[in-house]
């Protein structure tokens, strides 16, 4: 069966129940369902209350969604920046080395001295910097050309780490 149907929304399924849908639904729609469920979980438990594997799902989805919709500038100014400390390692965890390298380069363009925190990202983005903006735009262009779709490697990661990703009842 061709997996070309779109899963409309997360409806309380468990991790294994969502994974079992892979033959009938597109990987990107299943990954989105995982993201929706984990975002709800993060609201209740906080990001620190998630497993490393659950944070990987949220961080990778944040990078893919934000960069594809408005570039690294958007990634660093929207709420997704809360996951900034996890962006690079999460992309590496799913084997998205090109995306990880470009995201690292974008973070370096911020000129943060010390750990990457929400506060540090906010301070960096509040400063007017043509050099930073040019560097981020270059990272955007390279990301669009070379990073590729992250849904398939992220879904493979979810399947491989299903025991550490808990959804539903």
Number of C-alpha atoms within 10 A of each C-alpha: 6 9 12 13 13 13 19 11 13 18 12 13 15 17 20 15 12 20 20 12 14 17 13 14 20 18 25 18 19 23 25 20 20 27 21 16 22 23 19 12 18 17 10 10 12 11 18 9 13 19 12 14 19 25 23 25 25 26 25 27 24 22 28 21 15 20 20 15 11 11 21 26 18 17 22 24 16 13 13 19 23 20 22 20 16 18 26 23 17 25 26 16 18 21 15 20 15 16 26 23 17 22 23 15 16 22 24 15 18 24 13 14 9 7 10 18 16 18 12 16 21 15 12 19 17 10 10 9 13 9 11 20 17 12 19 23 16 16 24 21 14 14 22 14 9 11 18 12 13 20 20 15 16 24 21 15 17 22 16 11 12 16 11 14 21 18 19 14 7
